[in-house]
Amino acid sequence: MIWDGGNQMIRWLAIILFTLLCFMGPANLQAEENPPGLFFSHSLLQGRDFSNQSFPQAEFANSNLESAQFDNSYLKGAIFSKAILKKVTMTGADVTYGMLDQADFTDADLSNSIFTEALFFGSTFSHTKVDGADFTEALLDGLQVRQLCEGATGVNPTTGVSTRDSLGCR
């Protein structure tokens, strides 16, 4: 390509810069709003505060999260398989599509959280508070449903679904 002076070169540079900003800018902004899955598996994270943060598809598998806080956090698709979640607070969190199988929720507070289509097989719920939690289409076994139904009350403030209805309590 032959340049007819500095003006044409500036014009081409401006076109290239504009094209890059149009096509690359939105992708970078999206990545900052929703970072890719972070890896915390096999970690000792007792008492850590993860409240009011976004961790979509983060992995906390096999981690000790006793007394950790996840209040009002975005945890869609997060993995907590075999995690120790004793005394954890996860109030108002969105854990839709989460994998929470074989986790220990003893004395945990899951109030007003959303667990739509989450997987809980093999998890324990001794003295777990679930007021206003939404378990719509979550995968739970019969013993878990009975345990959770014992203290299930309230309606989820985000989805408007009754905790007892979402668990299928009788």
trRosetta pair geometry for C-beta under 8 A, 3 or more apart (Angstrom, degrees):
i j d omega theta_ij theta_ji phi_ij phi_ji
3 6 7.9 50 160 -75 124 26
3 8 5.5 179 -155 80 75 118
3 9 5.2 18 -144 -59 134 100
4 7 7.7 -39 94 60 84 91
4 8 5.0 80 51 -10 83 145
5 8 6.0 101 64 10 69 96
5 9 7.5 -133 109 0 41 96
6 9 5.5 -62 -151 40 40 113
6 10 6.1 40 155 -22 74 106
7 10 5.8 -54 -147 36 31 111
7 11 6.4 33 153 -21 64 105
8 11 5.5 -51 -148 34 33 114
8 12 6.5 32 154 -17 65 103
9 12 5.9 -53 -149 37 32 109
9 13 6.4 32 153 -17 64 107
10 13 5.7 -55 -147 39 31 112
10 14 6.2 35 153 -22 65 106
11 14 5.7 -55 -150 35 30 113
11 15 6.5 32 152 -20 64 104
12 15 5.6 -51 -148 34 34 112
12 16 6.4 32 154 -17 66 105
13 16 5.8 -53 -146 38 32 110
13 17 6.2 31 155 -18 65 108
14 17 5.7 -54 -143 39 30 111
14 18 6.1 32 156 -20 64 108
15 18 5.8 -55 -146 37 28 112
15 19 6.3 30 155 -20 63 107
16 19 5.7 -55 -149 36 29 113
16 20 6.4 29 154 -18 64 106
17 20 5.8 -55 -149 37 31 111
17 21 6.4 29 155 -17 65 107
18 21 5.8 -58 -148 38 30 110
18 22 6.3 28 156 -20 65 109
19 22 5.9 -57 -146 36 28 110
19 23 6.2 -2 167 5 65 113
20 23 6.6 -73 -139 50 23 91
20 24 5.1 -13 -179 14 67 126
20 25 8.0 98 133 -32 59 84
21 24 6.8 -55 -103 52 16 89
21 25 5.0 28 -173 -37 57 124
22 25 6.7 -14 -94 21 7 112
23 26 7.8 -68 -165 30 21 97
23 27 7.7 9 153 -6 55 115
24 27 6.0 -67 -159 40 41 111
24 28 6.3 35 154 -19 75 110
25 28 6.1 -66 -153 37 29 107
25 29 6.4 24 158 -16 67 108
26 29 5.6 -55 -145 38 35 111
26 30 6.2 37 157 -22 67 104
27 30 5.8 -53 -149 34 30 112
27 31 6.5 32 153 -22 63 105
28 31 5.7 -52 -149 32 34 113
28 32 6.7 31 154 -17 64 103
29 32 5.9 -57 -153 35 34 109
29 33 6.5 30 152 -18 67 107
30 33 5.8 -58 -149 36 33 110
30 34 6.5 -27 171 36 69 98
31 34 7.2 -84 -139 67 23 64
31 35 6.8 51 172 -108 65 50
31 36 7.5 -18 -148 -31 88 84
32 35 7.3 6 -140 -69 24 78
33 54 7.6 -20 164 90 54 170
34 54 6.4 -100 -113 153 58 137
34 56 5.5 0 -162 22 101 139
35 38 6.6 35 112 -49 122 100
35 54 7.1 131 22 103 86 103
35 56 7.6 160 65 42 56 89
36 57 7.2 -50 -177 77 53 122
37 56 6.9 -89 -81 106 67 62
37 57 3.6 -77 -81 115 107 97
37 58 5.4 176 -155 -86 69 34
37 59 6.2 58 168 -20 115 87
37 77 7.7 -88 -90 112 113 111
38 55 6.1 -73 32 -143 114 93
38 58 4.5 -7 52 -122 82 100
38 59 7.3 -146 94 29 47 69
39 58 7.5 -155 -65 -161 25 69
39 59 5.1 0 -122 55 60 113
40 43 4.8 -73 176 18 74 143
40 45 6.4 16 176 -47 126 148
40 58 6.4 25 8 168 107 108
40 59 6.3 177 38 90 63 60
40 60 4.9 -4 79 -101 112 67
40 63 5.7 9 129 -78 93 156
41 59 4.8 -29 -44 134 104 108
41 60 6.5 166 -82 -156 55 12
41 61 4.4 -1 -120 58 109 82
41 62 5.7 51 -170 49 85 94
41 63 6.1 -128 -138 -47 32 100
41 79 7.7 -11 -79 97 109 114
42 61 7.5 -3 -34 94 65 74
42 62 5.0 4 -77 99 63 115
42 63 6.4 -65 -13 -80 8 69
43 60 7.5 -76 42 -143 109 67
43 63 4.6 -1 53 -125 74 111
43 64 7.5 -126 102 36 50 68
44 63 7.4 -160 -71 -162 22 78
44 64 5.1 2 -125 53 61 114
45 48 4.5 -51 178 5 88 135
45 60 7.6 -76 34 -144 149 106
45 63 5.6 12 16 169 113 122
45 64 6.5 162 36 82 62 61
45 65 5.1 -5 81 -101 105 69
45 68 5.8 26 124 -86 98 136
46 64 5.6 -23 -55 127 91 102
46 65 6.9 168 -90 -153 44 17
46 66 4.7 -6 -122 61 96 87
46 67 5.9 44 -173 49 78 98
46 68 6.8 -124 -145 -53 26 86
47 66 7.4 -6 -36 95 65 70
47 67 4.7 1 -81 100 65 112
47 68 6.3 -56 -8 -83 5 55
48 65 7.3 -72 40 -140 102 76
48 68 4.9 -2 56 -125 75 100
48 69 7.4 -137 103 32 47 72
49 68 7.4 -172 -78 -164 28 66
49 69 4.7 -3 -124 55 67 116
50 53 5.5 -95 179 42 68 128
50 55 6.8 -14 -179 -23 126 141
50 68 6.3 22 7 169 106 111
50 69 6.3 176 37 88 62 60
50 70 5.0 -5 80 -100 108 69
50 73 5.7 15 127 -85 91 157
51 69 4.8 -25 -46 130 104 108
51 70 6.4 169 -84 -152 55 13
51 71 4.2 3 -124 54 110 85
51 72 6.1 50 -169 49 83 88
51 73 6.1 -125 -138 -51 31 100
52 71 7.0 -5 -35 93 72 79
52 72 5.0 14 -81 92 66 112
52 73 6.5 -71 -22 -80 12 68
53 73 5.2 -5 55 -125 64 103
53 74 7.5 -117 111 33 40 77
54 73 7.1 -177 -81 -167 28 74
54 74 4.3 -3 -120 58 73 118
55 58 3.7 -31 170 -12 104 140
55 73 6.4 7 18 169 101 120
55 74 6.8 158 32 85 53 65
55 75 5.4 4 73 -106 96 70
55 78 5.9 47 113 -92 102 127
56 74 6.3 -25 -59 130 82 100
56 75 7.3 169 -94 -151 38 21
56 76 5.0 -10 -123 62 89 89
56 77 5.8 40 -174 49 75 108
56 78 7.2 -127 -152 -58 25 81
57 76 7.3 -21 -39 97 65 68
57 77 4.3 -15 -80 107 72 118
57 78 6.4 -152 -105 -83 10 47
57 79 7.6 23 -165 -13 51 91
58 75 6.8 -72 37 -139 106 79
58 78 4.8 -4 55 -123 77 99
58 79 7.4 -140 100 31 45 72
59 78 7.4 -172 -77 -163 29 67
59 79 4.6 -4 -120 58 69 115
60 63 4.7 -81 -179 29 74 136
60 65 6.3 21 176 -51 131 137
60 78 6.6 22 7 170 105 109
60 79 6.5 174 35 90 62 61
60 80 4.9 -3 75 -104 108 69
60 83 5.3 25 124 -93 98 146
61 79 5.1 -22 -50 131 100 108
61 80 6.8 172 -83 -154 51 14
61 81 4.4 3 -123 57 101 89
61 82 6.1 49 -169 49 76 92
61 83 6.4 -114 -132 -55 26 93
61 99 8.0 -8 -83 98 104 115
62 81 7.1 -8 -34 96 68 78
62 82 4.9 9 -80 95 64 115
62 83 6.6 -70 -22 -82 10 59
63 80 7.8 -80 42 -141 101 68
63 83 5.1 -3 54 -126 74 99
63 84 7.3 -119 106 33 47 76
64 83 7.6 179 -84 -165 21 71
64 84 4.6 -1 -125 51 63 125
65 68 4.1 -58 -178 8 86 137
65 80 7.7 -58 14 -142 148 109
65 83 5.6 13 11 172 116 117
65 84 6.2 167 35 81 63 65
65 85 5.3 0 76 -100 111 63
65 88 5.7 27 122 -90 104 127
66 84 5.4 -26 -51 128 88 109
66 85 7.4 174 -87 -146 45 13
66 86 4.7 -3 -121 62 92 93
66 87 5.9 46 -171 48 74 102
66 88 7.2 -113 -137 -57 26 81
67 86 7.4 -15 -36 98 64 74
67 87 4.6 -5 -79 103 67 118
67 88 6.8 -123 -74 -84 7 48
68 85 7.6 -72 42 -133 105 68
68 88 5.2 -6 58 -122 77 95
68 89 7.9 -142 101 35 46 65
69 88 7.3 178 -83 -164 31 67
69 89 4.9 -2 -121 61 75 103
70 73 4.5 -82 -177 25 77 135
70 75 6.5 10 -178 -44 132 139
70 88 6.7 16 8 173 104 111
70 89 6.9 -178 37 95 62 57
70 90 4.4 4 69 -112 110 78
70 93 5.1 18 128 -82 102 147
71 89 5.6 -8 -57 125 98 106
71 90 6.9 -160 -76 -138 45 20
71 91 4.8 2 -123 55 90 84
71 92 5.9 44 -170 48 70 103
71 93 6.8 -121 -137 -52 20 93
72 91 7.2 -9 -37 96 67 71
72 92 4.3 -3 -79 102 67 122
72 93 6.5 -101 -53 -78 7 58
73 90 7.6 -71 38 -145 106 75
73 93 4.8 -2 54 -121 75 102
73 94 7.7 -132 101 33 48 67
74 93 7.6 -166 -74 -159 20 71
74 94 5.3 -2 -126 54 60 110
75 78 3.9 -47 179 -3 91 139
75 93 5.6 13 12 174 117 116
75 94 6.4 167 38 83 66 56
75 95 4.6 -9 85 -99 112 74
75 98 6.1 26 124 -88 103 126
76 94 5.8 -13 -60 123 86 102
76 95 7.1 -175 -87 -141 36 22
76 96 5.0 -7 -123 60 87 90
76 97 6.0 44 -173 45 73 106
76 98 7.4 -120 -146 -58 26 82
77 96 7.5 -11 -37 93 60 68
77 97 4.6 -7 -81 100 66 116
77 98 6.5 -154 -105 -85 5 51
78 95 6.2 -70 42 -137 108 85
78 98 5.1 -8 59 -121 74 100
78 99 7.6 -135 105 35 44 70
79 98 7.2 -178 -81 -163 31 70
79 99 4.5 0 -122 58 73 113
80 83 4.3 -71 -177 15 80 138
80 85 6.6 28 177 -55 134 131
80 98 6.6 16 10 173 103 115
80 99 6.7 175 35 92 59 62
80 100 4.6 10 65 -112 113 71
80 103 5.2 20 128 -85 104 145
81 99 5.4 -19 -53 131 96 108
81 100 7.3 -155 -75 -132 46 16
81 101 5.1 1 -119 60 84 86
81 102 6.1 39 -167 51 69 101
81 103 7.0 -122 -137 -55 19 93
82 101 7.5 -7 -38 98 62 72
82 102 4.7 -5 -79 103 65 115
82 103 6.6 -109 -61 -80 5 59
83 100 7.7 -65 36 -142 111 69
83 103 4.8 1 55 -122 78 104
83 104 7.6 -132 101 30 52 72
84 103 7.6 -168 -80 -159 16 72
84 104 5.3 -7 -130 50 57 116
85 88 4.2 -51 -174 -1 82 139
85 90 7.8 -8 -172 -29 127 128
85 100 8.0 -19 -9 -155 155 107
85 103 5.2 26 6 170 120 114
85 104 5.9 169 40 78 69 58
85 105 5.2 -11 89 -95 114 59
85 108 5.6 16 133 -86 98 140
86 104 5.7 -15 -54 119 84 108
86 105 7.5 155 -88 -161 41 15
86 106 4.6 -9 -117 65 89 94
86 107 5.9 39 -169 50 75 101
86 108 6.9 -127 -145 -57 23 88
87 106 7.5 -17 -33 98 62 73
87 107 4.8 -6 -76 103 67 113
87 108 6.4 -117 -66 -86 5 55
88 105 7.2 -76 40 -133 108 69
88 108 4.7 -1 54 -126 79 105
88 109 7.5 -141 99 37 51 65
89 108 7.3 -178 -79 -164 32 69
89 109 4.7 -1 -119 60 73 111
90 93 4.6 -58 178 13 83 138
90 95 7.2 9 171 -35 133 133
90 108 6.8 8 12 175 103 114
90 109 6.9 169 32 90 59 61
90 110 5.2 -2 70 -113 104 65
90 113 5.4 17 126 -75 93 151
91 109 5.8 -20 -55 128 99 105
91 110 7.3 164 -83 -168 52 16
91 111 4.7 -1 -119 68 96 87
91 112 5.5 44 -170 51 78 103
91 113 6.5 -126 -139 -49 24 92
92 111 7.6 -2 -33 101 63 73
92 112 4.7 -2 -73 107 62 115
92 113 6.3 -42 11 -81 7 62
92 157 7.9 -23 -110 50 91 118
92 158 7.9 116 -146 -30 73 122
93 110 8.0 -74 40 -149 108 69
93 113 4.5 0 53 -125 76 109
93 114 7.3 -133 102 33 51 69
94 113 7.3 -166 -74 -163 27 73
94 114 4.8 0 -123 53 65 116
94 158 7.8 -77 -84 96 102 171
95 98 3.9 -22 169 -21 93 145
95 100 7.1 38 158 -44 139 127
95 113 6.2 18 9 170 106 118
95 114 6.6 169 35 84 60 61
95 115 5.3 -4 77 -101 103 68
95 118 5.7 31 120 -89 98 141
96 114 5.6 -14 -55 124 88 108
96 115 7.2 174 -86 -147 42 17
96 116 4.6 -4 -120 58 92 95
96 117 6.3 41 -167 50 74 94
96 118 6.9 -126 -141 -56 23 91
97 116 7.5 -10 -34 92 59 76
97 117 5.4 1 -81 97 59 108
97 118 6.5 -25 27 -87 2 61
98 115 6.6 -69 39 -138 115 76
98 118 4.3 0 56 -126 83 110
98 119 7.2 -139 102 32 54 70
99 118 7.3 -159 -71 -163 23 75
99 119 5.0 -3 -124 55 61 116
100 103 4.9 -62 180 13 77 139
100 105 8.0 35 168 -54 125 119
100 115 7.6 -51 13 -141 142 120
100 118 5.8 19 12 166 110 119
100 119 6.5 162 36 82 62 59
100 120 5.2 -8 83 -100 100 69
100 123 5.8 12 131 -71 89 151
101 119 5.3 -27 -50 128 101 101
101 120 6.3 161 -89 -160 54 15
101 121 4.8 0 -127 59 105 76
101 122 5.4 51 -176 48 81 105
101 123 6.3 -129 -146 -44 28 95
102 121 7.3 -7 -40 100 70 67
102 122 4.1 -9 -78 109 70 123
102 123 6.1 -93 -44 -74 7 61
103 120 7.6 -77 37 -142 102 71
103 123 4.6 -1 53 -120 72 109
103 124 7.8 -134 99 31 47 66
104 123 7.2 -161 -71 -158 26 73
104 124 5.2 1 -125 51 64 108
105 108 4.1 -75 -171 19 79 138
105 110 7.0 -7 -163 -40 135 125
105 123 6.1 42 -5 167 107 113
105 124 6.3 -171 36 88 72 57
105 125 5.0 -1 74 -104 118 63
105 126 7.8 155 86 32 68 56
105 128 4.8 30 128 -99 111 137
106 124 6.2 1 -54 111 86 111
106 125 7.7 175 -79 -151 44 17
106 126 4.6 1 -117 61 85 100
106 127 6.4 43 -165 51 64 95
106 128 7.1 -99 -119 -62 18 89
107 126 7.3 -14 -32 97 62 81
107 127 5.0 6 -81 97 60 115
107 128 7.1 -69 -25 -85 6 55
108 125 7.8 -79 42 -135 109 68
108 128 5.0 2 56 -127 85 93
108 129 7.2 -138 103 33 50 74
109 128 7.7 -174 -80 -164 26 63
109 129 4.5 -4 -120 59 68 119
110 113 5.0 -78 180 27 76 131
110 115 7.6 5 177 -39 130 128
110 128 6.3 18 6 172 112 106
110 129 6.5 169 31 86 63 62
110 130 5.1 -4 73 -105 106 69
110 133 5.0 25 123 -86 99 145
111 129 5.6 -25 -49 129 98 104
111 130 6.7 168 -83 -156 51 17
111 131 4.5 1 -121 62 103 84
111 132 5.4 50 -171 50 75 102
111 133 6.3 -111 -128 -49 23 89
111 154 7.5 30 -148 63 90 164
112 131 7.2 -8 -36 101 71 74
112 132 4.1 1 -78 107 64 126
112 133 6.6 -52 -8 -76 11 55
112 154 7.7 -70 -71 138 71 143
112 156 6.1 128 -143 -137 54 66
112 157 5.7 -1 -141 15 113 102
112 158 7.5 103 -179 -4 87 97
113 133 5.0 0 54 -123 76 93
113 134 7.4 -136 102 31 47 72
113 156 8.0 -79 69 -124 22 111
114 133 7.6 -172 -77 -161 26 64
114 134 4.9 -5 -121 57 66 113
114 156 6.5 87 -84 -159 80 147
114 158 6.2 -65 -55 70 124 135
114 159 6.2 121 -109 -29 114 126
115 118 4.1 -68 -176 16 85 137
115 120 7.7 30 172 -50 138 119
115 133 6.4 20 4 174 111 107
115 134 6.5 175 34 88 66 59
115 135 5.0 -6 75 -106 113 62
115 138 5.0 19 125 -85 103 139
116 134 6.2 -8 -57 121 85 108
116 135 7.7 165 -82 -163 40 18
116 136 4.8 -6 -115 67 85 96
116 137 6.1 36 -165 54 70 97
116 138 6.9 -122 -137 -58 17 84
116 159 7.6 147 -55 -90 124 155
117 136 7.5 -21 -32 101 64 74
117 137 4.8 -5 -75 105 69 110
117 138 6.4 -121 -66 -88 6 50
117 139 7.8 29 -163 -18 45 86
118 135 7.5 -83 43 -139 105 70
118 138 4.7 -8 54 -126 77 102
118 139 7.3 -131 101 28 44 74
119 138 7.4 -163 -70 -167 22 74
119 139 4.8 -2 -119 53 63 118
120 123 4.6 -75 -174 24 82 130
120 138 6.1 36 -5 161 114 113
120 139 6.2 176 29 86 70 64
120 140 4.9 2 65 -95 123 76
120 141 7.9 -131 98 3 89 71
120 144 6.0 155 120 180 124 164
121 139 6.1 -29 -42 126 92 106
121 140 7.5 -174 -74 -125 51 28
121 141 6.0 80 -126 -33 70 103
122 141 7.7 68 -46 -3 41 130
123 144 6.6 61 69 -111 84 134
125 128 4.1 -75 -167 15 82 139
125 130 7.9 2 -165 -42 131 125
125 144 6.0 94 6 -146 126 79
125 147 4.7 137 76 120 110 133
125 148 5.6 -10 125 -68 162 83
126 147 7.3 -69 -81 -160 44 133
128 147 7.6 57 34 141 109 111
128 148 7.1 -36 78 -104 116 77
128 151 7.7 171 79 59 57 133
129 151 6.9 -82 -118 128 49 138
130 133 4.2 -72 -170 22 82 131
130 135 7.8 -2 -172 -37 135 118
130 148 5.6 16 11 -156 161 96
130 151 6.7 120 34 94 89 95
130 152 5.6 -29 86 -105 116 74
130 163 5.8 143 130 -160 98 138
131 151 7.8 -67 -58 143 76 92
131 152 7.8 163 -90 -152 42 40
131 153 5.2 -14 -119 71 84 87
131 154 4.2 78 -176 1 74 144
131 163 6.8 -115 -149 -30 25 158
132 153 7.7 -15 -36 101 60 63
132 154 3.7 -62 -58 131 70 134
132 155 6.0 -3 -121 74 77 26
132 156 5.1 123 175 -92 74 45
132 157 6.4 10 -170 -18 132 80
132 163 6.0 -82 -68 -49 8 117
133 152 7.9 -91 50 -132 96 90
133 154 7.9 74 6 81 52 117
133 156 6.6 26 -168 -85 10 102
133 163 5.3 66 55 -117 64 110
133 166 7.5 -129 111 74 66 144
134 156 4.0 -23 -45 -43 108 156
134 158 7.6 -102 -4 65 140 95
134 159 4.8 44 -83 43 164 145
134 161 4.6 84 -122 67 111 122
134 163 7.0 -107 -80 -98 41 60
134 166 5.0 -175 -155 -95 56 166
135 138 4.1 -72 -173 18 81 133
135 140 6.9 4 177 -23 136 134
135 148 7.4 53 -30 147 161 159
135 163 7.2 61 6 -154 97 66
135 166 4.4 132 52 133 67 110
135 167 5.1 50 59 -76 135 71
136 159 7.3 -138 -6 159 135 158
136 161 5.8 -50 -51 -180 120 171
136 166 4.6 -75 -58 -137 63 101
138 166 7.6 52 8 158 106 100
140 144 4.3 -127 -173 92 103 128
140 145 5.2 126 115 -58 126 83
140 148 7.3 -48 -164 10 160 141
140 167 7.4 -22 45 -141 155 82
141 144 5.2 94 56 10 68 106
141 145 7.3 -133 100 -7 34 90
142 145 5.7 -56 -148 34 32 111
142 146 6.4 31 156 -18 66 105
143 146 5.8 -54 -150 36 32 111
143 147 6.4 33 153 -19 66 106
144 147 5.7 -54 -148 36 32 112
144 148 6.2 23 158 -12 67 110
145 148 6.0 -61 -144 43 28 106
145 149 5.9 30 158 -24 66 111
145 167 5.6 152 -145 178 85 99
145 168 6.5 -26 -153 66 136 99
145 169 7.4 -172 173 -82 93 66
146 149 5.9 -56 -140 35 26 112
146 150 7.0 43 156 -37 58 94
147 150 6.2 -47 -168 7 31 115
148 151 7.3 -85 -169 51 37 77
148 152 5.6 52 147 -58 75 113
148 167 5.5 -153 105 -127 122 149
148 169 7.9 -123 102 -73 84 111
149 152 5.1 -46 -129 10 36 125
149 164 6.7 78 -135 -129 82 78
149 167 5.6 -171 -77 119 85 141
149 169 3.8 151 -132 -111 115 111
149 170 7.6 27 -170 26 154 61
152 163 4.4 -156 -172 122 97 114
152 164 4.8 139 117 -78 121 69
152 167 5.7 -106 -106 17 166 148
152 169 5.7 -167 62 -44 142 151
153 163 6.3 30 71 49 15 133
153 164 7.3 19 -98 -39 30 104
154 162 7.4 166 105 -146 36 61
154 163 5.4 46 69 -7 76 122
155 160 6.3 -4 169 -160 114 39
155 161 6.8 172 -157 86 75 24
155 162 5.1 -43 -100 -92 79 57
155 163 7.2 -132 -89 -15 28 75
156 159 4.5 19 93 44 131 94
156 160 6.6 -51 74 0 81 15
156 161 5.1 11 28 53 115 76
156 162 7.9 -139 2 -73 77 11
156 163 7.0 121 -43 -65 83 74
156 166 7.6 44 -18 -28 123 149
157 160 7.9 24 -159 -71 17 50
161 165 6.2 -126 -178 78 83 114
161 166 5.0 78 142 -61 123 114
162 165 4.0 80 69 9 104 108
162 166 6.6 -175 86 -11 53 84
163 166 5.8 -59 -147 37 29 109
163 167 6.4 17 158 -9 65 110
164 167 6.0 -65 -149 43 29 104
164 169 4.1 -75 -159 43 83 127
165 168 7.5 33 -176 -73 32 34
165 169 7.6 -67 -56 34 23 86
